[in-house]
Amino acid sequence: MLVLGRKPGEYVIIGDSIKVKVVKSDAGDLRLAIEAPKDVKITRGEVWEEQQKIAVK
């Protein structure tokens, strides 16, 4: 796992087509903007975890 520190306005590129930008950072809250092709599924962690629990049942 790669761990990076980024400030608002900074971003990282994943592969050739995914951009994750820090839009806002305030008191432990972080707001991200994600640019990715439409065929790339983006799911929040808590939603993904809930889906995994349901799939196991």
PDB file of N, CA, C and O in Angstrom, chain B, residues numbered from 101:
ATOM      1  N   MET B 101       0.853  -1.184   0.000  1.00  0.00           N
ATOM      2  CA  MET B 101       0.000   0.000   0.000  1.00  0.00           C
ATOM      3  C   MET B 101       0.894   1.241   0.000  1.00  0.00           C
ATOM      4  O   MET B 101       1.867   1.320   0.750  1.00  0.00           O
ATOM      5  N   LEU B 102       0.559   2.175  -0.826  1.00  0.00           N
ATOM      6  CA  LEU B 102       1.265   3.452  -0.903  1.00  0.00           C
ATOM      7  C   LEU B 102       0.486   4.483  -0.099  1.00  0.00           C
ATOM      8  O   LEU B 102      -0.721   4.637  -0.286  1.00  0.00           O
ATOM      9  N   VAL B 103       1.168   5.187   0.792  1.00  0.00           N
ATOM     10  CA  VAL B 103       0.531   6.236   1.594  1.00  0.00           C
ATOM     11  C   VAL B 103       1.164   7.565   1.207  1.00  0.00           C
ATOM     12  O   VAL B 103       2.385   7.718   1.259  1.00  0.00           O
ATOM     13  N   LEU B 104       0.327   8.532   0.817  1.00  0.00           N
ATOM     14  CA  LEU B 104       0.807   9.835   0.371  1.00  0.00           C
ATOM     15  C   LEU B 104       0.189  10.950   1.197  1.00  0.00           C
ATOM     16  O   LEU B 104      -0.935  10.820   1.682  1.00  0.00           O
ATOM     17  N   GLY B 105       0.905  12.022   1.353  1.00  0.00           N
ATOM     18  CA  GLY B 105       0.345  13.243   1.917  1.00  0.00           C
ATOM     19  C   GLY B 105       0.094  14.220   0.777  1.00  0.00           C
ATOM     20  O   GLY B 105       0.986  14.474  -0.032  1.00  0.00           O
ATOM     21  N   ARG B 106      -1.097  14.762   0.710  1.00  0.00           N
ATOM     22  CA  ARG B 106      -1.457  15.729  -0.322  1.00  0.00           C
ATOM     23  C   ARG B 106      -2.181  16.893   0.333  1.00  0.00           C
ATOM     24  O   ARG B 106      -2.862  16.722   1.344  1.00  0.00           O
ATOM     25  N   LYS B 107      -2.032  18.063  -0.243  1.00  0.00           N
ATOM     26  CA  LYS B 107      -2.708  19.274   0.229  1.00  0.00           C
ATOM     27  C   LYS B 107      -3.823  19.622  -0.748  1.00  0.00           C
ATOM     28  O   LYS B 107      -3.809  19.171  -1.894  1.00  0.00           O
ATOM     29  N   PRO B 108      -4.794  20.427  -0.302  1.00  0.00           N
ATOM     30  CA  PRO B 108      -5.855  20.840  -1.233  1.00  0.00           C
ATOM     31  C   PRO B 108      -5.267  21.403  -2.529  1.00  0.00           C
ATOM     32  O   PRO B 108      -4.336  22.208  -2.508  1.00  0.00           O
ATOM     33  N   GLY B 109      -5.824  20.966  -3.644  1.00  0.00           N
ATOM     34  CA  GLY B 109      -5.347  21.383  -4.959  1.00  0.00           C
ATOM     35  C   GLY B 109      -4.353  20.403  -5.563  1.00  0.00           C
ATOM     36  O   GLY B 109      -4.139  20.409  -6.776  1.00  0.00           O
ATOM     37  N   GLU B 110      -3.745  19.566  -4.737  1.00  0.00           N
ATOM     38  CA  GLU B 110      -2.797  18.576  -5.248  1.00  0.00           C
ATOM     39  C   GLU B 110      -3.546  17.304  -5.633  1.00  0.00           C
ATOM     40  O   GLU B 110      -4.666  17.072  -5.176  1.00  0.00           O
ATOM     41  N   TYR B 111      -2.928  16.490  -6.468  1.00  0.00           N
ATOM     42  CA  TYR B 111      -3.596  15.282  -6.944  1.00  0.00           C
ATOM     43  C   TYR B 111      -2.594  14.174  -7.206  1.00  0.00           C
ATOM     44  O   TYR B 111      -1.384  14.399  -7.232  1.00  0.00           O
ATOM     45  N   VAL B 112      -3.122  12.973  -7.398  1.00  0.00           N
ATOM     46  CA  VAL B 112      -2.322  11.828  -7.825  1.00  0.00           C
ATOM     47  C   VAL B 112      -2.987  11.240  -9.068  1.00  0.00           C
ATOM     48  O   VAL B 112      -4.198  11.357  -9.257  1.00  0.00           O
ATOM     49  N   ILE B 113      -2.182  10.616  -9.896  1.00  0.00           N
ATOM     50  CA  ILE B 113      -2.658   9.950 -11.101  1.00  0.00           C
ATOM     51  C   ILE B 113      -2.466   8.449 -10.902  1.00  0.00           C
ATOM     52  O   ILE B 113      -1.388   8.000 -10.511  1.00  0.00           O
ATOM     53  N   ILE B 114      -3.516   7.680 -11.173  1.00  0.00           N
ATOM     54  CA  ILE B 114      -3.453   6.225 -11.078  1.00  0.00           C
ATOM     55  C   ILE B 114      -3.563   5.678 -12.499  1.00  0.00           C
ATOM     56  O   ILE B 114      -4.546   5.917 -13.201  1.00  0.00           O
ATOM     57  N   GLY B 115      -2.541   4.944 -12.900  1.00  0.00           N
ATOM     58  CA  GLY B 115      -2.509   4.460 -14.287  1.00  0.00           C
ATOM     59  C   GLY B 115      -2.419   5.645 -15.231  1.00  0.00           C
ATOM     60  O   GLY B 115      -1.739   6.631 -14.946  1.00  0.00           O
ATOM     61  N   ASP B 116      -3.111   5.540 -16.357  1.00  0.00           N
ATOM     62  CA  ASP B 116      -3.094   6.621 -17.341  1.00  0.00           C
ATOM     63  C   ASP B 116      -4.366   7.446 -17.342  1.00  0.00           C
ATOM     64  O   ASP B 116      -4.446   8.465 -18.028  1.00  0.00           O
ATOM     65  N   SER B 117      -5.377   7.010 -16.568  1.00  0.00           N
ATOM     66  CA  SER B 117      -6.676   7.646 -16.769  1.00  0.00           C
ATOM     67  C   SER B 117      -7.458   7.997 -15.508  1.00  0.00           C
ATOM     68  O   SER B 117      -8.593   8.463 -15.605  1.00  0.00           O
ATOM     69  N   ILE B 118      -6.879   7.784 -14.326  1.00  0.00           N
ATOM     70  CA  ILE B 118      -7.611   8.094 -13.094  1.00  0.00           C
ATOM     71  C   ILE B 118      -6.863   9.182 -12.333  1.00  0.00           C
ATOM     72  O   ILE B 118      -5.670   9.057 -12.055  1.00  0.00           O
ATOM     73  N   LYS B 119      -7.575  10.240 -12.005  1.00  0.00           N
ATOM     74  CA  LYS B 119      -7.010  11.369 -11.271  1.00  0.00           C
ATOM     75  C   LYS B 119      -7.801  11.542  -9.972  1.00  0.00           C
ATOM     76  O   LYS B 119      -9.027  11.649  -9.992  1.00  0.00           O
ATOM     77  N   VAL B 120      -7.087  11.569  -8.846  1.00  0.00           N
ATOM     78  CA  VAL B 120      -7.710  11.784  -7.542  1.00  0.00           C
ATOM     79  C   VAL B 120      -7.135  13.079  -6.978  1.00  0.00           C
ATOM     80  O   VAL B 120      -5.937  13.176  -6.713  1.00  0.00           O
ATOM     81  N   LYS B 121      -8.000  14.067  -6.800  1.00  0.00           N
ATOM     82  CA  LYS B 121      -7.578  15.395  -6.368  1.00  0.00           C
ATOM     83  C   LYS B 121      -8.164  15.714  -4.996  1.00  0.00           C
ATOM     84  O   LYS B 121      -9.337  15.447  -4.736  1.00  0.00           O
ATOM     85  N   VAL B 122      -7.339  16.286  -4.123  1.00  0.00           N
ATOM     86  CA  VAL B 122      -7.822  16.760  -2.827  1.00  0.00           C
ATOM     87  C   VAL B 122      -8.470  18.116  -3.062  1.00  0.00           C
ATOM     88  O   VAL B 122      -7.808  19.072  -3.466  1.00  0.00           O
ATOM     89  N   VAL B 123      -9.772  18.188  -2.806  1.00  0.00           N
ATOM     90  CA  VAL B 123     -10.509  19.423  -3.024  1.00  0.00           C
ATOM     91  C   VAL B 123     -10.522  20.258  -1.749  1.00  0.00           C
ATOM     92  O   VAL B 123     -10.373  21.480  -1.795  1.00  0.00           O
ATOM     93  N   LYS B 124     -10.704  19.584  -0.604  1.00  0.00           N
ATOM     94  CA  LYS B 124     -10.802  20.308   0.662  1.00  0.00           C
ATOM     95  C   LYS B 124     -10.334  19.407   1.797  1.00  0.00           C
ATOM     96  O   LYS B 124     -10.599  18.205   1.802  1.00  0.00           O
ATOM     97  N   SER B 125      -9.636  20.001   2.755  1.00  0.00           N
ATOM     98  CA  SER B 125      -9.202  19.297   3.950  1.00  0.00           C
ATOM     99  C   SER B 125      -9.482  20.203   5.137  1.00  0.00           C
ATOM    100  O   SER B 125      -8.973  21.321   5.215  1.00  0.00           O
ATOM    101  N   ASP B 126     -10.306  19.702   6.069  1.00  0.00           N
ATOM    102  CA  ASP B 126     -10.714  20.554   7.183  1.00  0.00           C
ATOM    103  C   ASP B 126     -10.996  19.706   8.417  1.00  0.00           C
ATOM    104  O   ASP B 126     -11.896  18.867   8.395  1.00  0.00           O
ATOM    105  N   ALA B 127     -10.245  19.911   9.483  1.00  0.00           N
ATOM    106  CA  ALA B 127     -10.485  19.273  10.786  1.00  0.00           C
ATOM    107  C   ALA B 127     -10.710  17.763  10.673  1.00  0.00           C
ATOM    108  O   ALA B 127     -11.664  17.235  11.243  1.00  0.00           O
ATOM    109  N   GLY B 128      -9.855  17.084   9.958  1.00  0.00           N
ATOM    110  CA  GLY B 128      -9.962  15.640   9.838  1.00  0.00           C
ATOM    111  C   GLY B 128     -10.877  15.154   8.728  1.00  0.00           C
ATOM    112  O   GLY B 128     -10.902  13.961   8.427  1.00  0.00           O
ATOM    113  N   ASP B 129     -11.628  16.057   8.117  1.00  0.00           N
ATOM    114  CA  ASP B 129     -12.477  15.689   6.981  1.00  0.00           C
ATOM    115  C   ASP B 129     -11.717  15.955   5.693  1.00  0.00           C
ATOM    116  O   ASP B 129     -10.955  16.917   5.594  1.00  0.00           O
ATOM    117  N   LEU B 130     -11.932  15.104   4.721  1.00  0.00           N
ATOM    118  CA  LEU B 130     -11.241  15.226   3.447  1.00  0.00           C
ATOM    119  C   LEU B 130     -12.262  15.094   2.328  1.00  0.00           C
ATOM    120  O   LEU B 130     -13.089  14.182   2.342  1.00  0.00           O
ATOM    121  N   ARG B 131     -12.207  15.989   1.374  1.00  0.00           N
ATOM    122  CA  ARG B 131     -13.104  15.922   0.216  1.00  0.00           C
ATOM    123  C   ARG B 131     -12.238  15.673  -1.017  1.00  0.00           C
ATOM    124  O   ARG B 131     -11.286  16.406  -1.287  1.00  0.00           O
ATOM    125  N   LEU B 132     -12.593  14.618  -1.757  1.00  0.00           N
ATOM    126  CA  LEU B 132     -11.835  14.220  -2.933  1.00  0.00           C
ATOM    127  C   LEU B 132     -12.671  14.380  -4.193  1.00  0.00           C
ATOM    128  O   LEU B 132     -13.892  14.227  -4.165  1.00  0.00           O
ATOM    129  N   ALA B 133     -12.008  14.687  -5.287  1.00  0.00           N
ATOM    130  CA  ALA B 133     -12.632  14.671  -6.611  1.00  0.00           C
ATOM    131  C   ALA B 133     -11.930  13.574  -7.403  1.00  0.00           C
ATOM    132  O   ALA B 133     -10.701  13.525  -7.459  1.00  0.00           O
ATOM    133  N   ILE B 134     -12.722  12.697  -8.012  1.00  0.00           N
ATOM    134  CA  ILE B 134     -12.162  11.572  -8.754  1.00  0.00           C
ATOM    135  C   ILE B 134     -12.593  11.672 -10.211  1.00  0.00           C
ATOM    136  O   ILE B 134     -13.785  11.707 -10.515  1.00  0.00           O
ATOM    137  N   GLU B 135     -11.617  11.719 -11.104  1.00  0.00           N
ATOM    138  CA  GLU B 135     -11.881  11.686 -12.546  1.00  0.00           C
ATOM    139  C   GLU B 135     -11.436  10.321 -13.051  1.00  0.00           C
ATOM    140  O   GLU B 135     -10.270   9.947 -12.928  1.00  0.00           O
ATOM    141  N   ALA B 136     -12.382   9.586 -13.621  1.00  0.00           N
ATOM    142  CA  ALA B 136     -12.069   8.253 -14.134  1.00  0.00           C
ATOM    143  C   ALA B 136     -12.980   7.947 -15.314  1.00  0.00           C
ATOM    144  O   ALA B 136     -14.047   8.545 -15.450  1.00  0.00           O
ATOM    145  N   PRO B 137     -12.563   7.021 -16.165  1.00  0.00           N
ATOM    146  CA  PRO B 137     -13.433   6.615 -17.269  1.00  0.00           C
ATOM    147  C   PRO B 137     -14.763   6.076 -16.731  1.00  0.00           C
ATOM    148  O   PRO B 137     -14.823   5.569 -15.611  1.00  0.00           O
ATOM    149  N   LYS B 138     -15.808   6.188 -17.520  1.00  0.00           N
ATOM    150  CA  LYS B 138     -17.141   5.759 -17.091  1.00  0.00           C
ATOM    151  C   LYS B 138     -17.213   4.269 -16.784  1.00  0.00           C
ATOM    152  O   LYS B 138     -18.072   3.844 -16.012  1.00  0.00           O
ATOM    153  N   ASP B 139     -16.333   3.470 -17.369  1.00  0.00           N
ATOM    154  CA  ASP B 139     -16.372   2.030 -17.113  1.00  0.00           C
ATOM    155  C   ASP B 139     -15.673   1.631 -15.812  1.00  0.00           C
ATOM    156  O   ASP B 139     -15.686   0.456 -15.445  1.00  0.00           O
ATOM    157  N   VAL B 140     -15.062   2.591 -15.111  1.00  0.00           N
ATOM    158  CA  VAL B 140     -14.423   2.316 -13.825  1.00  0.00           C
ATOM    159  C   VAL B 140     -15.441   2.564 -12.720  1.00  0.00           C
ATOM    160  O   VAL B 140     -15.939   3.679 -12.559  1.00  0.00           O
ATOM    161  N   LYS B 141     -15.747   1.508 -11.958  1.00  0.00           N
ATOM    162  CA  LYS B 141     -16.717   1.616 -10.878  1.00  0.00           C
ATOM    163  C   LYS B 141     -16.031   2.236  -9.658  1.00  0.00           C
ATOM    164  O   LYS B 141     -14.956   1.792  -9.254  1.00  0.00           O
ATOM    165  N   ILE B 142     -16.652   3.261  -9.075  1.00  0.00           N
ATOM    166  CA  ILE B 142     -16.127   3.930  -7.885  1.00  0.00           C
ATOM    167  C   ILE B 142     -17.158   3.752  -6.777  1.00  0.00           C
ATOM    168  O   ILE B 142     -18.316   4.142  -6.928  1.00  0.00           O
ATOM    169  N   THR B 143     -16.730   3.162  -5.662  1.00  0.00           N
ATOM    170  CA  THR B 143     -17.631   2.877  -4.551  1.00  0.00           C
ATOM    171  C   THR B 143     -16.976   3.316  -3.250  1.00  0.00           C
ATOM    172  O   THR B 143     -15.800   3.040  -3.014  1.00  0.00           O
ATOM    173  N   ARG B 144     -17.751   4.008  -2.396  1.00  0.00           N
ATOM    174  CA  ARG B 144     -17.240   4.390  -1.075  1.00  0.00           C
ATOM    175  C   ARG B 144     -16.959   3.124  -0.260  1.00  0.00           C
ATOM    176  O   ARG B 144     -17.658   2.121  -0.399  1.00  0.00           O
ATOM    177  N   GLY B 145     -15.941   3.180   0.580  1.00  0.00           N
ATOM    178  CA  GLY B 145     -15.525   2.018   1.368  1.00  0.00           C
ATOM    179  C   GLY B 145     -16.637   1.403   2.191  1.00  0.00           C
ATOM    180  O   GLY B 145     -16.790   0.181   2.200  1.00  0.00           O
ATOM    181  N   GLU B 146     -17.419   2.222   2.884  1.00  0.00           N
ATOM    182  CA  GLU B 146     -18.473   1.679   3.745  1.00  0.00           C
ATOM    183  C   GLU B 146     -19.570   0.994   2.932  1.00  0.00           C
ATOM    184  O   GLU B 146     -20.177   0.033   3.405  1.00  0.00           O
ATOM    185  N   VAL B 147     -19.828   1.469   1.731  1.00  0.00           N
ATOM    186  CA  VAL B 147     -20.817   0.831   0.854  1.00  0.00           C
ATOM    187  C   VAL B 147     -20.274  -0.503   0.362  1.00  0.00           C
ATOM    188  O   VAL B 147     -21.001  -1.496   0.342  1.00  0.00           O
ATOM    189  N   TRP B 148     -19.020  -0.538  -0.030  1.00  0.00           N
ATOM    190  CA  TRP B 148     -18.386  -1.765  -0.504  1.00  0.00           C
ATOM    191  C   TRP B 148     -18.387  -2.828   0.589  1.00  0.00           C
ATOM    192  O   TRP B 148     -18.689  -3.993   0.327  1.00  0.00           O
ATOM    193  N   GLU B 149     -18.045  -2.422   1.829  1.00  0.00           N
ATOM    194  CA  GLU B 149     -18.029  -3.372   2.943  1.00  0.00           C
ATOM    195  C   GLU B 149     -19.415  -3.956   3.187  1.00  0.00           C
ATOM    196  O   GLU B 149     -19.543  -5.157   3.428  1.00  0.00           O
ATOM    197  N   GLU B 150     -20.445  -3.134   3.128  1.00  0.00           N
ATOM    198  CA  GLU B 150     -21.814  -3.609   3.311  1.00  0.00           C
ATOM    199  C   GLU B 150     -22.194  -4.589   2.198  1.00  0.00           C
ATOM    200  O   GLU B 150     -22.844  -5.602   2.459  1.00  0.00           O
ATOM    201  N   GLN B 151     -21.797  -4.295   0.974  1.00  0.00           N
ATOM    202  CA  GLN B 151     -22.075  -5.198  -0.142  1.00  0.00           C
ATOM    203  C   GLN B 151     -21.384  -6.548   0.059  1.00  0.00           C
ATOM    204  O   GLN B 151     -21.939  -7.592  -0.283  1.00  0.00           O
ATOM    205  N   GLN B 152     -20.176  -6.521   0.613  1.00  0.00           N
ATOM    206  CA  GLN B 152     -19.447  -7.765   0.864  1.00  0.00           C
ATOM    207  C   GLN B 152     -20.148  -8.602   1.930  1.00  0.00           C
ATOM    208  O   GLN B 152     -20.224  -9.824   1.805  1.00  0.00           O
ATOM    209  N   LYS B 153     -20.658  -7.958   2.972  1.00  0.00           N
ATOM    210  CA  LYS B 153     -21.384  -8.677   4.027  1.00  0.00           C
ATOM    211  C   LYS B 153     -22.621  -9.350   3.450  1.00  0.00           C
ATOM    212  O   LYS B 153     -22.910 -10.503   3.769  1.00  0.00           O
ATOM    213  N   ILE B 154     -23.346  -8.636   2.607  1.00  0.00           N
ATOM    214  CA  ILE B 154     -24.563  -9.180   1.994  1.00  0.00           C
ATOM    215  C   ILE B 154     -24.214 -10.347   1.066  1.00  0.00           C
ATOM    216  O   ILE B 154     -24.934 -11.345   1.023  1.00  0.00           O
ATOM    217  N   ALA B 155     -23.116 -10.220   0.330  1.00  0.00           N
ATOM    218  CA  ALA B 155     -22.715 -11.262  -0.617  1.00  0.00           C
ATOM    219  C   ALA B 155     -22.327 -12.559   0.093  1.00  0.00           C
ATOM    220  O   ALA B 155     -22.494 -13.642  -0.467  1.00  0.00           O
ATOM    221  N   VAL B 156     -21.813 -12.459   1.320  1.00  0.00           N
ATOM    222  CA  VAL B 156     -21.372 -13.639   2.068  1.00  0.00           C
ATOM    223  C   VAL B 156     -22.564 -14.422   2.611  1.00  0.00           C
ATOM    224  O   VAL B 156     -22.483 -15.640   2.766  1.00  0.00           O
ATOM    225  N   LYS B 157     -23.655 -13.743   2.898  1.00  0.00           N
ATOM    226  CA  LYS B 157     -24.839 -14.408   3.484  1.00  0.00           C
ATOM    227  C   LYS B 157     -25.473 -15.397   2.566  1.00  0.00           C
ATOM    228  O   LYS B 157     -26.469 -16.024   2.926  1.00  0.00           O
TER     229      LYS B 157
END
